Amino acid sequence: MPPATPRRDRPPGLDLLIELVETGPPGARGTRRRAVEEALRTAIRQGRLAPGVRLPATRHLAEQLGLSRGTVSQAYEQLIAEGWLTARTKAGTRVAEDAGPQPRPSGIAPTAAPGLRHDLSPGRPDVSAFPRVAWSRALRRAIHEAPAEAFGYGDPRGRIELRTALAGYLGRVRGVRVAPEHLVICSGFAQALGLLAAVFAETGVPALAMENPGMPEHRAAAAARLPVLDLAVDDQGLRVDALAGSAARAVLCTPAHQFPLGVSLSPARRAALLAWAEECRGWIVEDDYDGEFRYDRRPVGALQGRRPDRVVYAGSVSKSLGPAVRLGWIACPPPLLEPLMAAKRLADRQTPTLEQLALADLLDSGAFDHHVRTMRTSYRRRRDALAGAVAERLPHARLTGIAAGLHAILQLPLPADLDEREIAAALRRGSVLARPLSEYLHGQDPAETPPALVVGYATPAAHAYPAALDALVGALQGLCGRSRRL
Ligand SMILES: Cc1ncc(COP(=O)(O)O)c(C=O)c1O
């Protein structure tokens, strides 16, 4: 007979850990019932049973405790009468919402956007367009068709199915040269960076150079492992000349579309960076975070394709599918592979397997390419709408970094008496969320940086985007009273 599965309309067979202490004379009437009541009160008072938590059905708890069902039913009834528990037909018996200690505020700020209606913060794809149908089909297929061993521990590099599919895809789309054996699947770029920083620290890399401006979270993650040096960026990309004579033996960079400035590393700088790596036996970490989204020119191939032995290539699905999937990859030069696998094993043994198989399925079936193509068209339209609105209504502002990606830099020619705080206040009044460029600059006084915003144009959902654009441009136009030049 197949094992019974819990049905929604039947109280579930939940487990509950409580300890009965019988206080009355052994065998006296009501001693066990009171022990159950007191054990539940104590668990609720101590917060072990939180408000809203469902309790086992009386039959199940009676079985667990070796008591009669009537004893447990009476205990529940008493606690319901005292207000510790509530009982509703479908919802079952639960801890009352106002019972037990009230949670104290944690003091941790929420991570979501701070309640502003028009979210144009950079770095996010349009998650309302997540390919739910294709993903759930692929995930279902993975669950049904994966061999039993796929549900156990496996190779810390990840599933061979995904590594094979990715090696093909990255070669075809980004010019990456990698064999499946040299790919390591990880939880997004965030984990890739943590693992690589650990490997660099362990293998004696004295310092890691990072682009400035860049992602503050990435800088902090790397700096927790090894010394970090800032590298300036200009209109040709990162200043490779600043590496000469520095202690850096590894560089983290975004050559296809510098984050956040949006410039592409010029051919001369690419050659200079590769020459630096060759000369000092250094490592280049290429963060190809939005390589799929290039609009006006042919895609710039990955730097890794030029020197797979010196460039560590990293990417993720955070821009193509959505950050919730948490799948990323590292194409790793052979000398770093063993320490990287060891770091990955130590960190979390392996990346969730079923999602890996689902992504392999999307890549093999062409559904991934299809989604990326659809999104590229949508983002290009959004970018054009942003560029059009700026040209028409803020003619003296400059929009740069728009050839690729999901964000642009909006440079605001403000007079000296208007600073970023006032821009931020104007945006707040318009309920618009966009980031000042200064948030991405390390060790620089915001007052000394030219006022600019990093505007993400991949969010919000398509129906809400025109209103968000209008609110952004309107809020900045509102500053016109103070600045004739805007
Ligand atoms: C510069 C840069 N690199 C990489 C990523 C992707 O990070 P993850 O894969 O951890 O979501 C982002 C996402 O915002 C980013 O801005």
The ligand as an SDF file (V2000), in Angstrom:
LIG
                    3D

 16 16  0  0  0  0  0  0  0  0999 V2000
   28.6700   44.0930  -10.8400 C   0  0  0  0  0  0  0  0  0  0  0  0
   27.8200   42.9030  -10.5610 C   0  0  0  0  0  0  0  0  0  0  0  0
   28.3300   41.6920  -10.6640 N   0  0  0  0  0  0  0  0  0  0  0  0
   27.6000   40.5780  -10.4350 C   0  0  0  0  0  0  0  0  0  0  0  0
   26.2950   40.6580  -10.0570 C   0  0  0  0  0  0  0  0  0  0  0  0
   25.5160   39.4050   -9.8460 C   0  0  0  0  0  0  0  0  0  0  0  0
   25.5750   38.9810   -8.5290 O   0  0  0  0  0  0  0  0  0  0  0  0
   24.8450   37.6410   -8.0820 P   0  0  0  0  0  0  0  0  0  0  0  0
   25.1240   36.6120   -9.1190 O   0  0  0  0  0  0  0  0  0  0  0  0
   25.4750   37.3080   -6.7680 O   0  0  0  0  0  0  0  0  0  0  0  0
   23.3870   37.9250   -7.9600 O   0  0  0  0  0  0  0  0  0  0  0  0
   25.7170   41.8940   -9.8980 C   0  0  0  0  0  0  0  0  0  0  0  0
   24.3140   41.9950   -9.4690 C   0  0  0  0  0  0  0  0  0  0  0  0
   23.8050   42.9950   -9.0660 O   0  0  0  0  0  0  0  0  0  0  0  0
   26.4850   43.0600  -10.1770 C   0  0  0  0  0  0  0  0  0  0  0  0
   25.9580   44.2680  -10.0760 O   0  0  0  0  0  0  0  0  0  0  0  0
  1  2  1  0
  2  3  1  0
  2 15  2  0
  3  4  2  0
  4  5  1  0
  5  6  1  0
  5 12  2  0
  6  7  1  0
  7  8  1  0
  8  9  2  0
  8 10  1  0
  8 11  1  0
 12 13  1  0
 12 15  1  0
 13 14  2  0
 15 16  1  0
M  END
$$$$
